[in-house]
Amino acid sequence: MLLRLFERGIGFHHAGLNTQERGAVEILFRSGHLALIFSTSTLALGMNMPCKSVIFGVDTPNLNPLLFRQMSGRAGRRGFDRSGTVIFMGIPTGKIRRLLTASLSNLQGNPPFTSSYLLRLLAYVHHDAIVADEKGNPINSVANRSESALTLLTQSFSLFTRVQATDGSLQKQLRLFVAFSVQLLRHLQLIDKKGRAKGMWQLAVNVKEAPGNLLLVHLLHNGVFHSYCKKYSGEELKRKMLILLANLFNRVRLPPSFRPDDKGSYPSGTNAAVFLEAVPKDVRKHIDEYNETVLSLFRQFTKGAAPNGRLVDDRFSVSGANDDSISLFPQYLVSPLYEGHSAIIWI
């Protein structure tokens, strides 16, 4: 269909297109072979596609002042046109007024810290130096890489934009989280006492989903997959492995309206298993051990940073609050805990 539209000078651009299709639309439009593009917000950011006119033809909650500024800014680019035209269709007048006059929201960076991120940094710092100059001197030494890693940690965008950074609390929490992550990685035998990556670090680094990658290493250390291979074989082994890996990496929260006892509440009649089977009890035991280790380590580091070694002030003891009842991981930190919930998997 896209090729037939190209013959008429028309294209469309959305997230469902693959890289080659999106690239073709962008190149043909910039070269003047396409006169009309239908698009979603995929053309709002990071695209060099100037045009004469921009039409907003559909009202959607996702259309906010930032997207409006980015998309309307394509009309009448300097050096291309003397002026540009922005047209609204089917959008309420009140919303048009807000889009035109609203100030842009402030950008707030999220700390990039996860235990896996720190493992990648340590592996980067300690990998073999690259020798390239004519004198045989390393052009990428450990000292250079250490400086780069420290810059990433100390000059994070979040440290300049978040309110928590103004009084130093965010910096303190991040230092605490780094110390905890180092101890967790040592417990999982992914780094040695000098911070050099070892063991199954390459597996943990290349599996992007956290904390499933660290839990995968923990399960391998405890022989869970080996016991699967001894207990099952053939198609049954494949299915058991698929269910376990799907629980680690592909869990998706289902809408509350999906009920297992009511087939009319969720898509049925297909080859899809909507509700993911739970992991066996013996595997769940190792998952609980991992979570308990994570909580215990982080609670120890947090208590060590507290003035009196307590997470809850004694004055709140009458309310029943204690060190075990509070949330240890703020929303802007990625929790290394494995949290199970209802899931969907397509088989």
N, C-alpha and C positions, 0 to 999 in steps of 0.2 A: 504493500500500500504506500509506503514512504517513497519508493522509487517512482510510482505513478504520479504522486503529488509533486515530486521534483520536476517532472516533465512540464508541469503547469506553473512552476515557480512558487510552489507552496511547500511549507515544511511544518513539522511540529517537534517540540522539545519537552521531554519530561523524564522523570527518574526511571521509568520503565524501559527506556532505550539503553542499549549497550554502549560501550565506549566508542565503537566504530560508527554507530548510527548518530550519536550525538556529535561526534567530531565532523561527520559529513555535513550535518545541518549547519554547524557553526562556520565551516569553511565556505560552503556554498553561499551562505548569507553574507559573509564578509566580502566575498568576491563579487557580489551583486547578481548572482544567478537566481537567488530566491528573493521575492518581493514581499512575502507575507509569512510570518511565523506565528503559530499558535503555541503557547508555552505555559507551563506552571511556574512556580517560584524558582525552578532550577536555573533560570536565567537572571535571577536577582543579584547574585553575588559571584564575583570572580570571573566574569565573562566579558570579553572585549567584543561586543556586538552592537555598535552604534546604529541608530536608525532615525528616520524622519519623524515617525509618529508612534505613540504607545497607546493602546486601548485597554482599559480595565473593563472587561465585559461580564465578570461574574463576581458577586459579593460572597466573600468567604471569611470566616473568623481569623484565618491565617494572614489576611491582608492587614498588616500593621504599618505604622509610619515608617519603620526602617525599610521594609520591603517596598513600600510605595516610593520612597526616595531613591532606592537603588534601581528599581525598574523604570520609573519615570525619567531618571537621569540619562537613559539611553537616547532619549529624544533630543535632537538638536545638539549633538556633541560639538565642542569647539574644534574648529579645523575641518569640519565636515559640512555643517549646515549653519545658516545665519540664525535660524530659530527652530524650535521643535514644537510638536503638538501632543498634548495629553488629553485623552477622551475618556469619559466615564459613561458606562452603560449599565443600567440595572443596579446601581449602587445608591442607597439613600443619601439625600442631601446632607443630613447631619453627619454621616460618616465621611463624606467627601470633605466637609469642613474640618473635621478632626484630622484627617490625613494631611490636609494642607497646612494646618496650623500647629499640630502637636509637635512637641520637642522629642528628640530621639532619646531612647532609654540609655542609661549608663551601662557601659560594658564592665562586667565583673569576671575576672579570670577564675578558673577552678584550679586548685593545686593539682599538679600532674602526678602527685605521689601515690603510688601503689607499691606493694612489696615487689611485684614483677618489674615495675619501672626501675626500681633501685637495683634489682638483679641485672637488668640490661645495662645500666650505667656502670656497675662494677665490672661486668664482663667486657664492656667497651674500654674501660680504663686499663685493665690488666691483660688485654690480648697482646699478641706478639707485635713488637714495633716494626714499622715498615721502613726498610732501608732503600733509599732511592737516589740520594745525591752522589756526585762523583767521588767524594771522599769517604763514602761508606757510613756517613753519619745518619742516625735515624731522624727522619723529618716529622715523625709522629711518635714522640716519646711518651712514656708514662706520665711525666710531668706535664706535658702539653694536654694530654687527655684528662688528667686530673683537674687541671685548671678549667677546661671546658665543662666538665661534669659539675664542678662547684658553681660555675656561672649559672648553669641550668637550675641548680637547687636554690641559690641565694638571690637570683634575679627573676624569679617567677613573676608573671604578670599579676597573679593574684595578690602578691605582697604589696602591690602599689594601688590596688583597686578595692580590695575588700575592707569592710569596716573593722573586722577582727584584727587586721594588721596594724591599725593605728595605735593600739595600746600594747602591742607586742605579744598578744595572746596567740595569734595565728602562728607566729614564728616559733613560739615555745611548743605549741602542739605539733608542728611539723618536725622539729628536732626530736621530740618524743617519739613520733611515728617512725622516723628514720631509725632511731635506736631499737625500737621494737622490731622493725622489719629486718634489720641485720640479725637480731637474735632468732627470729622465725626462720630466716634463710639458713642460718647455721643449724638450727634444729632439724630442718629438712635435708641437711647435708648438701646444700647447693652452693655454699661458699665456705672457705676455710677461715682460720683465725686472722689471716691477713687481708681478707676481703676478696680473694681470688675465686672465680667461679670454678666449681668442680661438680662431679657426679652427674646428675641428670639436668644440669642447668640449661643445656641447649634445648631439651624438650620443653622445659618450663618457659623459656624465652620465646620459642617459636609458636607455642600454643597461646593465642592472643587472649582468650577468654579468662578473666580473673574473677573469682579465686579458683575456678575450676582447674587451672593449670597446676597450682600448688597442691590442690587436693589430689589430682591425678598422680603427682609424684609421691604423695603420702600413701596412696593406695598401692602403688607399685612397690614401695618399700615394704609394705606389709603383705605382699604376695597375693593380693586379691585377684589379679588377672591370671596369675599362675594357677590359683585354685579353680578358676573358671575353666581353664584349659584342661585340667585334670578331671573335672566333674562333668563337663559337657563336650559335645563334638558336633561337627556338621552344621546344619541349619540352626539347631537349637543354640549352639555356641555363638553363632553370628547374631541371633536375636538377643541373647542375653547381653552380649557385648554392646549391641546397639542401644538397648534400653539403659545400660549403665552410663555409656558415653553421652546419651541424650540427656540424662539426668544431670550430668556434670556441666554440659555446655549449651544445650538447646532448650532449656526450660523457658516457657513464655507464659506470663500471667494471663489467665482466662477471664473473661467477663463474669461478674457474679451471677448473671442469668443462666450460665451454662450449668446444668445439673445432670449428673450421670444417670439418675433414675428417670429422666424425662428426655426422650430422644427428640422431641419437638423443640427443645430449648437450644440445640446446637446443630451444626451441619451434620447430616447423617446420610446414609445411602451411598457413601463413597469408599474408596480404599484407604482412607485416612483413619488412623487411630487418634481420636481427639484427646482423650485423657491418657496421659503417660503413666505407665505402670511404675509403682514405687520400687526402689531398690530393695533387695533382700535384707533381712534383719542382720545377717552377719556383716554385710557391707555397711549398713547403717551404723553399726557399732564403730567401725573405723572412721566414718564421717563424724560421728559424735566425738570421738577422740581428737580428731583434728580441730573441731570447733572449740573443744575444751582447752586444748593447748593454746590456740590463738587468744581466747579470752583470758586465760591465766597469765600468759606473757604480757598482754597489754594492760591488764589490771595491775600487775606488779610494777610496770614502768610508770603507770599513771599515779599509783600510790607513792612511788618514789619521788615524783615531782611535786606532790601535794605538800603544803607546809607542815601538816601534822601527820602525814602518812595515811590520811583518810580521804575518801572521795566524797563523802557526805558529812557536812558539819554536824557536830553532836547536838546542836540545837534542834535539828530536824528528826532526831531519833524518836520523839514521841509520835510522829506521823507515820511511823513504820518504814520510812525510807532508810536504806542501808547501801553499802558499797555494791551489793549484787543486784540492786533494783534499778540502777540508772543505765542509760544508754552510753556506751563508751565511745562510739564513733559518730562524730558530727556529720551532718548531711553533706558537707563539702569535702569530706574524706571518703575514699572508696573503701568500704569495709572488706577486710580479708576473710570474713566469715562466709561459710556456705549456708545460704538460707533457702530452704526448700519451699516450694509453693506449687499450686496447680499448674499444669503445663499442657502443651499441645505438641505433638510430633507427627510429621507426615512420613509415612512409611511407603 
